[in-house]
């Protein structure tokens, strides 16, 4: 884990390296992805099942690719009551938060001109949930719940099967609790292709959401336009701003909670306290030694972990806005006082009792967040991502005649005479 001084050349080089993490995709990765996408586009189910056997070691067919009701029932039976209760608690909190995001259609009558917005749900959405040896019920909750609240008519989910052809019980239970309509045992690029183009077994969707590795992310980028996508998510990241009153053990634990995700994850502390900086480095070394994912965390910290000593919280806020982190923790005496200076962050965690972990699972706000500095212009996944809007315009003849001079003038100002005549002809008709 690097020890840096804000404003130094070494610090500038580190942040430059950090920003380059989401650089160009290796040519061999894109070539592989394009090949699989085209294979499934033209070959349908046969290509889908071939790639599933190749990458997941499971031979499926049209009869076994979809999870059946009996498998969902077995999943509930296999789960420990405490685990199921935890998923239900998270689902309840996430649902309550996202219900507040619902936007109704609206209309305004301006004396002969009705204008408005029609807000309607997408027809069919596909959720990608990483799987295989891992299980991520939180991914299901964060993607499926806002889709259901938006009123999406059909929510389908693809997730890689395990070697025995099953899907983790927690993932199946979460999907059922969230109202997912169909679950398919398909992962990787081939699942993205199936949802984008449609096969005999998996229907074509309007939008694909959900995280994945570099191959899945590349596939989503390449099918964008054929379908909508949520975002191109890069490696996860945490920035902590802490003052001298922060507890080193807590700061270290939070940094490690991010570092254990992936060797490309970033975990950075900005602090004006040299004492805290030194204590956090020592704590990280102590705590990482006992982590089950120690190698991953150490690799992440070696490449993208840093403790940066700043002149004060103002400088920390400035650096934060330049980085535009996915997750930001304000472990300072007065987080609400510092908040107005923070303009760019995907999710902001206020104070010692609000670790980033609560946002991952059950605080309520969505954990699908902009990464790689895209918090400069992007926002967390929300109900709005599963809706589309149509403008509505209904002019009376009197209103059109009243605005015709300005309308014609604007059209001719742009050199579009046919536009002008389309307005004036109605007065003469």
Phi, psi and omega in degrees: 000126186282143172253119187230157175248126180304137179091349180281161178296322179298320179294317179298319179295323179296313181291330175294318177296322179298316182291336184274359181301326181260043181284206183294145177284134177306140184303323182291328177293312181296322179297316178298315181297314180300321180297317180291317179302312181294323179299315180287325179300318183266332185259348176060223184303319183301316179290321179301312182290326178295315180290326177296319178292322181294314187265329184252352178071025182233130177264115180244167174216185184299334182277337186247353184290330180266136177291130181267166180303325181295325179292324178292317178299318179296326179297314177301316182294330183278346186275142174292141181307321181295322180292317179294320178297322179296318178296319179294321177298313179298315181300319181296317182289319179295319180296316181298319180295312186286339175299331180286350181269352182300133179242127178278161168295154180216154181222146178229126180261111183254059176055063177102358176227111175265123174233154181183184177233130173264120180254118184227149180284156171295154183281315183216129181238141176250130179251128175259128180235115177305149183206231185072244181281348182253166178218125184231076177298332180296326177297320178299310183301313186291333181264321185280323184296310178297329177295317179295318179297323179295339180095020179304129186291326183218117178250118177247154184227136174243135178210139182296138176283157172283174185300333180271007177085007181257170174242143182307136183302319182297323180292317180294318180296317179298318180297318180294318179296330183272354179087024174294132186276327181211138181238129182241141179273079180210137182224181175066199182300324182296328177289318177300317179298316181298318180287330181284319186254337183083141173228181179297331183263324185246124184284152174291138182250171177270333183208142177245129178231161177118154185274168175187181180283188185299329180288317178295315179299319179294320178298317179298319179298319185285334179267356178299132187109317170289320174222166172277160174224163178284304181188166172263098185277134176256194179302145182286158187209147176225131172242128178246127170253119185226145176255187186295344181272352180291150180270123184302321181297321180290316179300313180299317180298320180292318178298319180291329179296335177270320183296331183286351180295310194196147177299342179265359177296153176240142179221113189229137174247131170247124181210144174277357185258113176295324179300314180295318180304313180294319181294323180292318178301316178296319181294321178299315179299321181289314185287324184295335183298334184255007181280136175300327179259040185303315184297320179294313181298317181294322178295320178297312182294326180295321184266320189227024175253140181203148169245117185246122178271123182250167180286331181184180183292334176297316178294323177299317179296321179297315178297320178302314182294332176287322182283324184051066188288158173296307178242138177227125173253132175253089180265067183232165183301321182231078181297327180291331176288328180279333187308317181301339180274353180265119183247338187227109175192145179289311177220139184242128183248122191259107172089170187298330184271008182236065179293156181304332180303324181294329177288329178297327192241308193213012177298321181132307176300156185287142179266002173276107192231156178291137181241174173062030180086000181286355172294352172297331185220352184247165186229167176298156174302140183212176177303324181300334179292345181250016178234160172232154181241140174239132174285146177234132181226125179222095180268142167279161178300321181297320180292320179298316180295324180293325183263359185302315181304315180292322180297313180295319180299316180295319180295317181288332175299329180264003177076026183245081185296324180297325175299315181298316181293328179298334176274312185289333182296333182288332178289326182277342185290000000 
